[in-house]
């Protein structure tokens, strides 16, 4: 039913929310990328880096550096 209404699966919606929260934390805290990934519920760092880059076009570290400069 969710996919019919949104065009996305529950997993896709959940991941999008996790990555949005991760981007917020990277912009607004000095916590490590590993801490941020774990805080949003992603323990596999390779998966986190891959999906973050897919969503935002850059790695979490580069994303943070661009926002803080």
N, C-alpha and C positions, 0 to 999 in steps of 0.2 A: 504494500500500500504506500509506503514512503517513497519508493522508487517511482510509482505512478504519479504521485503528486509533485515530486521535486526533480525527477529525472536522475537522481543520485541514490546510491545505496546508503544504508545506515552507516556502513564502514567508511564510505567516502565523506559523509557529513561529519562523522566523528573525527576523522583525520584532519579535515579542514579546520575544525574547531581547535584541535590540538596545535596545529601549526600556526594558527592565528594567535593563540595564547603564547606560543613560544616566541613569535615575532615581538609581541608586546613586552614579554620579559626581557628579551635581548635588548630592546630599546630603552627599557626603564630600570634595569638592574645591572649590576656588575657581576652577577653570578656567572659561573662557567657554563659553556655550551652543554656540557654533560649534565650539570645540575638542571638546567632549563629543560632538556629532553626528558629527564626523569620526572621532573615536576609536572610536566604535561602528560605523563603516562606512557612515554616511549622509552624502552630500555635498550633497544638495539640501535646503537649509534650509527651504524652503516645505513640502516633504514631511515633514521632521522635525517642524516645529511642528504641522502638521496631524495627523499620526499620534500625536504625543505627547499633544496635547490630547484626541484621541479616546480614547486609552488611560487617561489619568489625570484628565481633566476640567478641566485647566488648562494654560496654556502652561508651558514649561520655567522661565522666569523667575519666574512666580508660584509654581510648584511649589517652587522653591528658596527663595523668600522665606517661604513658609508653614512650611517645615521648619526654617528657621534662626531663626525668631522664638520 
